[in-house]
Every structure is written in structure tokens, then in C-alpha cells.
Amino acid sequence: MMLQEIHDFVKNNYEQENFQTYNEHNWSKTDYSSKNCSYQQNNMADYQLGYQQAIQDYKTQHEFRHYPEELAKLINKLTNGRVSEISEYIRGYNVGKEELLYK
């Protein structure tokens, strides 16, 4: 159950934009209090979150991150869909990246 709690914590904070990119120096924005640990459903799909992150990465850094989509698919299959949110996020990110690269 610990992995599910970590996953929920990371997803919730990401959706609330509490995480900063590696080149931002003001880390005080992130709130690590227990109120952020509860899972809250967001209307935005994981695919869309990944897609928008690709656009944001390109706008701010003019480069993209590498996410191993095929590996995420394999792990998702081996774990009976337990990492489907990660897999969808990566798929959305990679589609956004491809669209920006081949405009």
C-alpha cells in the first residue's frame, strides 16, 4: 500500500503545480504537509497532463525529457494495469513532443 500512497502524493502535488522544474531556485513554494497526501480526482486525464507538460518543457527549456514509453507499457502489462496512469502520462507527453517537433 505504500507505493499507492507515494503515487497519490506525487500525482496530487503535480496536479496542483506544487512541483517546480529543476532550474527553479525557489523551493519554498512546495507544501509537504499531510493535507496534500489525500487523493483528489482531477478532471484532466493523465494523457492530457503529459501532453501539456511536453508543451511546457518546450516553451521553457526548448528541449524534452525522455520517457521510455515501451517500458512503461510492458510494466503496465506485467502489473495488470497498476501503472496505467504513468503509461498514459508518458504517451501524452510523447505525442505532444512529436507534434511540436514535426510541425
PyMOL commands that place a pseudoatom at each C-alpha (Angstrom):
pseudoatom trace, name=CA, resn=MET, resi=1, chain=A, elem=C, hetatm=0, pos=[0.000, 0.000, 0.000]
pseudoatom trace, name=CA, resn=MET, resi=2, chain=A, elem=C, hetatm=0, pos=[2.983, 2.334, 0.478]
pseudoatom trace, name=CA, resn=LEU, resi=3, chain=A, elem=C, hetatm=0, pos=[3.537, 2.646, -3.290]
pseudoatom trace, name=CA, resn=GLN, resi=4, chain=A, elem=C, hetatm=0, pos=[-0.074, 3.707, -3.828]
pseudoatom trace, name=CA, resn=GLU, resi=5, chain=A, elem=C, hetatm=0, pos=[0.297, 6.430, -1.180]
pseudoatom trace, name=CA, resn=ILE, resi=6, chain=A, elem=C, hetatm=0, pos=[3.502, 7.708, -2.806]
pseudoatom trace, name=CA, resn=HIS, resi=7, chain=A, elem=C, hetatm=0, pos=[1.834, 7.671, -6.207]
pseudoatom trace, name=CA, resn=ASP, resi=8, chain=A, elem=C, hetatm=0, pos=[-1.174, 9.597, -4.884]
pseudoatom trace, name=CA, resn=PHE, resi=9, chain=A, elem=C, hetatm=0, pos=[1.085, 12.126, -3.165]
pseudoatom trace, name=CA, resn=VAL, resi=10, chain=A, elem=C, hetatm=0, pos=[3.124, 12.787, -6.319]
pseudoatom trace, name=CA, resn=LYS, resi=11, chain=A, elem=C, hetatm=0, pos=[0.086, 12.960, -8.607]
pseudoatom trace, name=CA, resn=ASN, resi=12, chain=A, elem=C, hetatm=0, pos=[-1.827, 15.271, -6.286]
pseudoatom trace, name=CA, resn=ASN, resi=13, chain=A, elem=C, hetatm=0, pos=[1.095, 17.660, -5.921]
pseudoatom trace, name=CA, resn=TYR, resi=14, chain=A, elem=C, hetatm=0, pos=[1.799, 17.597, -9.651]
pseudoatom trace, name=CA, resn=GLU, resi=15, chain=A, elem=C, hetatm=0, pos=[-1.813, 18.427, -10.473]
pseudoatom trace, name=CA, resn=GLN, resi=16, chain=A, elem=C, hetatm=0, pos=[-1.712, 21.331, -8.015]
pseudoatom trace, name=CA, resn=GLU, resi=17, chain=A, elem=C, hetatm=0, pos=[1.537, 22.529, -9.653]
pseudoatom trace, name=CA, resn=ASN, resi=18, chain=A, elem=C, hetatm=0, pos=[3.446, 22.244, -6.385]
pseudoatom trace, name=CA, resn=PHE, resi=19, chain=A, elem=C, hetatm=0, pos=[6.495, 20.822, -8.123]
pseudoatom trace, name=CA, resn=GLN, resi=20, chain=A, elem=C, hetatm=0, pos=[8.994, 23.052, -9.832]
pseudoatom trace, name=CA, resn=THR, resi=21, chain=A, elem=C, hetatm=0, pos=[11.323, 22.380, -12.705]
pseudoatom trace, name=CA, resn=TYR, resi=22, chain=A, elem=C, hetatm=0, pos=[14.948, 21.634, -11.961]
pseudoatom trace, name=CA, resn=ASN, resi=23, chain=A, elem=C, hetatm=0, pos=[16.107, 25.129, -12.892]
pseudoatom trace, name=CA, resn=GLU, resi=24, chain=A, elem=C, hetatm=0, pos=[13.805, 26.977, -10.478]
pseudoatom trace, name=CA, resn=HIS, resi=25, chain=A, elem=C, hetatm=0, pos=[15.521, 28.005, -7.275]
pseudoatom trace, name=CA, resn=ASN, resi=26, chain=A, elem=C, hetatm=0, pos=[12.566, 28.860, -5.051]
pseudoatom trace, name=CA, resn=TRP, resi=27, chain=A, elem=C, hetatm=0, pos=[11.764, 25.504, -3.472]
pseudoatom trace, name=CA, resn=SER, resi=28, chain=A, elem=C, hetatm=0, pos=[9.741, 27.090, -0.671]
pseudoatom trace, name=CA, resn=LYS, resi=29, chain=A, elem=C, hetatm=0, pos=[6.623, 27.001, -2.886]
pseudoatom trace, name=CA, resn=THR, resi=30, chain=A, elem=C, hetatm=0, pos=[6.214, 23.250, -2.368]
pseudoatom trace, name=CA, resn=ASP, resi=31, chain=A, elem=C, hetatm=0, pos=[3.983, 22.338, 0.559]
pseudoatom trace, name=CA, resn=TYR, resi=32, chain=A, elem=C, hetatm=0, pos=[4.746, 18.931, 2.035]
pseudoatom trace, name=CA, resn=SER, resi=33, chain=A, elem=C, hetatm=0, pos=[2.005, 18.976, 4.674]
pseudoatom trace, name=CA, resn=SER, resi=34, chain=A, elem=C, hetatm=0, pos=[-0.281, 15.999, 5.146]
pseudoatom trace, name=CA, resn=LYS, resi=35, chain=A, elem=C, hetatm=0, pos=[-3.227, 17.815, 3.543]
pseudoatom trace, name=CA, resn=ASN, resi=36, chain=A, elem=C, hetatm=0, pos=[-1.588, 17.191, 0.142]
pseudoatom trace, name=CA, resn=CYS, resi=37, chain=A, elem=C, hetatm=0, pos=[-1.390, 13.425, 0.644]
pseudoatom trace, name=CA, resn=SER, resi=38, chain=A, elem=C, hetatm=0, pos=[-5.058, 12.694, 0.042]
pseudoatom trace, name=CA, resn=TYR, resi=39, chain=A, elem=C, hetatm=0, pos=[-6.096, 11.651, -3.427]
pseudoatom trace, name=CA, resn=GLN, resi=40, chain=A, elem=C, hetatm=0, pos=[-8.217, 14.161, -5.297]
pseudoatom trace, name=CA, resn=GLN, resi=41, chain=A, elem=C, hetatm=0, pos=[-9.687, 13.369, -8.674]
pseudoatom trace, name=CA, resn=ASN, resi=42, chain=A, elem=C, hetatm=0, pos=[-8.796, 15.892, -11.321]
pseudoatom trace, name=CA, resn=ASN, resi=43, chain=A, elem=C, hetatm=0, pos=[-10.897, 16.308, -14.444]
pseudoatom trace, name=CA, resn=MET, resi=44, chain=A, elem=C, hetatm=0, pos=[-7.770, 16.348, -16.564]
pseudoatom trace, name=CA, resn=ALA, resi=45, chain=A, elem=C, hetatm=0, pos=[-6.722, 12.951, -17.866]
pseudoatom trace, name=CA, resn=ASP, resi=46, chain=A, elem=C, hetatm=0, pos=[-3.189, 11.690, -17.316]
pseudoatom trace, name=CA, resn=TYR, resi=47, chain=A, elem=C, hetatm=0, pos=[-2.693, 11.724, -21.078]
pseudoatom trace, name=CA, resn=GLN, resi=48, chain=A, elem=C, hetatm=0, pos=[-3.554, 15.425, -21.191]
pseudoatom trace, name=CA, resn=LEU, resi=49, chain=A, elem=C, hetatm=0, pos=[-1.225, 16.162, -18.258]
pseudoatom trace, name=CA, resn=GLY, resi=50, chain=A, elem=C, hetatm=0, pos=[1.649, 14.567, -20.164]
pseudoatom trace, name=CA, resn=TYR, resi=51, chain=A, elem=C, hetatm=0, pos=[0.739, 16.376, -23.356]
pseudoatom trace, name=CA, resn=GLN, resi=52, chain=A, elem=C, hetatm=0, pos=[0.673, 19.750, -21.608]
pseudoatom trace, name=CA, resn=GLN, resi=53, chain=A, elem=C, hetatm=0, pos=[3.968, 19.018, -19.838]
pseudoatom trace, name=CA, resn=ALA, resi=54, chain=A, elem=C, hetatm=0, pos=[5.645, 18.425, -23.198]
pseudoatom trace, name=CA, resn=ILE, resi=55, chain=A, elem=C, hetatm=0, pos=[4.412, 21.798, -24.400]
pseudoatom trace, name=CA, resn=GLN, resi=56, chain=A, elem=C, hetatm=0, pos=[5.564, 23.469, -21.179]
pseudoatom trace, name=CA, resn=ASP, resi=57, chain=A, elem=C, hetatm=0, pos=[9.007, 21.845, -21.404]
pseudoatom trace, name=CA, resn=TYR, resi=58, chain=A, elem=C, hetatm=0, pos=[9.420, 23.074, -24.949]
pseudoatom trace, name=CA, resn=LYS, resi=59, chain=A, elem=C, hetatm=0, pos=[8.302, 26.607, -24.115]
pseudoatom trace, name=CA, resn=THR, resi=60, chain=A, elem=C, hetatm=0, pos=[10.549, 26.957, -21.064]
pseudoatom trace, name=CA, resn=GLN, resi=61, chain=A, elem=C, hetatm=0, pos=[13.609, 24.883, -21.959]
pseudoatom trace, name=CA, resn=HIS, resi=62, chain=A, elem=C, hetatm=0, pos=[13.402, 24.238, -25.716]
pseudoatom trace, name=CA, resn=GLU, resi=63, chain=A, elem=C, hetatm=0, pos=[14.088, 20.587, -25.013]
pseudoatom trace, name=CA, resn=PHE, resi=64, chain=A, elem=C, hetatm=0, pos=[12.202, 17.489, -23.951]
pseudoatom trace, name=CA, resn=ARG, resi=65, chain=A, elem=C, hetatm=0, pos=[12.596, 14.772, -21.374]
pseudoatom trace, name=CA, resn=HIS, resi=66, chain=A, elem=C, hetatm=0, pos=[12.932, 11.166, -22.418]
pseudoatom trace, name=CA, resn=TYR, resi=67, chain=A, elem=C, hetatm=0, pos=[10.308, 8.802, -21.056]
pseudoatom trace, name=CA, resn=PRO, resi=68, chain=A, elem=C, hetatm=0, pos=[10.557, 5.113, -22.025]
pseudoatom trace, name=CA, resn=GLU, resi=69, chain=A, elem=C, hetatm=0, pos=[7.057, 4.549, -23.363]
pseudoatom trace, name=CA, resn=GLU, resi=70, chain=A, elem=C, hetatm=0, pos=[7.556, 0.929, -24.364]
pseudoatom trace, name=CA, resn=LEU, resi=71, chain=A, elem=C, hetatm=0, pos=[8.998, 0.077, -20.949]
pseudoatom trace, name=CA, resn=ALA, resi=72, chain=A, elem=C, hetatm=0, pos=[6.022, 1.731, -19.234]
pseudoatom trace, name=CA, resn=LYS, resi=73, chain=A, elem=C, hetatm=0, pos=[3.651, -0.296, -21.428]
pseudoatom trace, name=CA, resn=LEU, resi=74, chain=A, elem=C, hetatm=0, pos=[5.466, -3.507, -20.526]
pseudoatom trace, name=CA, resn=ILE, resi=75, chain=A, elem=C, hetatm=0, pos=[5.445, -2.750, -16.801]
pseudoatom trace, name=CA, resn=ASN, resi=76, chain=A, elem=C, hetatm=0, pos=[1.774, -1.834, -17.031]
pseudoatom trace, name=CA, resn=LYS, resi=77, chain=A, elem=C, hetatm=0, pos=[1.043, -5.147, -18.683]
pseudoatom trace, name=CA, resn=LEU, resi=78, chain=A, elem=C, hetatm=0, pos=[3.105, -7.114, -16.151]
pseudoatom trace, name=CA, resn=THR, resi=79, chain=A, elem=C, hetatm=0, pos=[1.391, -5.400, -13.219]
pseudoatom trace, name=CA, resn=ASN, resi=80, chain=A, elem=C, hetatm=0, pos=[-2.131, -5.805, -14.614]
pseudoatom trace, name=CA, resn=GLY, resi=81, chain=A, elem=C, hetatm=0, pos=[-2.636, -2.108, -15.247]
pseudoatom trace, name=CA, resn=ARG, resi=82, chain=A, elem=C, hetatm=0, pos=[-1.294, -0.784, -11.957]
pseudoatom trace, name=CA, resn=VAL, resi=83, chain=A, elem=C, hetatm=0, pos=[0.822, 1.877, -13.696]
pseudoatom trace, name=CA, resn=SER, resi=84, chain=A, elem=C, hetatm=0, pos=[-1.726, 2.843, -16.324]
pseudoatom trace, name=CA, resn=GLU, resi=85, chain=A, elem=C, hetatm=0, pos=[-1.680, 6.481, -15.185]
pseudoatom trace, name=CA, resn=ILE, resi=86, chain=A, elem=C, hetatm=0, pos=[2.076, 6.670, -15.699]
pseudoatom trace, name=CA, resn=SER, resi=87, chain=A, elem=C, hetatm=0, pos=[1.790, 4.919, -19.041]
pseudoatom trace, name=CA, resn=GLU, resi=88, chain=A, elem=C, hetatm=0, pos=[-0.912, 7.344, -20.221]
pseudoatom trace, name=CA, resn=TYR, resi=89, chain=A, elem=C, hetatm=0, pos=[1.079, 10.357, -19.000]
pseudoatom trace, name=CA, resn=ILE, resi=90, chain=A, elem=C, hetatm=0, pos=[4.122, 9.187, -20.962]
pseudoatom trace, name=CA, resn=ARG, resi=91, chain=A, elem=C, hetatm=0, pos=[2.011, 8.515, -24.044]
pseudoatom trace, name=CA, resn=GLY, resi=92, chain=A, elem=C, hetatm=0, pos=[0.552, 12.029, -23.878]
pseudoatom trace, name=CA, resn=TYR, resi=93, chain=A, elem=C, hetatm=0, pos=[3.985, 13.558, -23.333]
pseudoatom trace, name=CA, resn=ASN, resi=94, chain=A, elem=C, hetatm=0, pos=[5.468, 11.741, -26.306]
pseudoatom trace, name=CA, resn=VAL, resi=95, chain=A, elem=C, hetatm=0, pos=[2.554, 12.696, -28.598]
pseudoatom trace, name=CA, resn=GLY, resi=96, chain=A, elem=C, hetatm=0, pos=[2.944, 16.343, -27.585]
pseudoatom trace, name=CA, resn=LYS, resi=97, chain=A, elem=C, hetatm=0, pos=[6.675, 16.121, -28.202]
pseudoatom trace, name=CA, resn=GLU, resi=98, chain=A, elem=C, hetatm=0, pos=[6.193, 14.594, -31.655]
pseudoatom trace, name=CA, resn=GLU, resi=99, chain=A, elem=C, hetatm=0, pos=[3.643, 17.226, -32.649]
pseudoatom trace, name=CA, resn=LEU, resi=100, chain=A, elem=C, hetatm=0, pos=[5.976, 20.048, -31.646]
pseudoatom trace, name=CA, resn=LEU, resi=101, chain=A, elem=C, hetatm=0, pos=[8.987, 18.503, -33.360]
pseudoatom trace, name=CA, resn=TYR, resi=102, chain=A, elem=C, hetatm=0, pos=[7.248, 17.862, -36.666]
pseudoatom trace, name=CA, resn=LYS, resi=103, chain=A, elem=C, hetatm=0, pos=[5.097, 20.998, -37.008]
for i in range(1, 103): cmd.bond("trace and resi %d" % i, "trace and resi %d" % (i + 1))
show_as sticks, trace
zoom trace
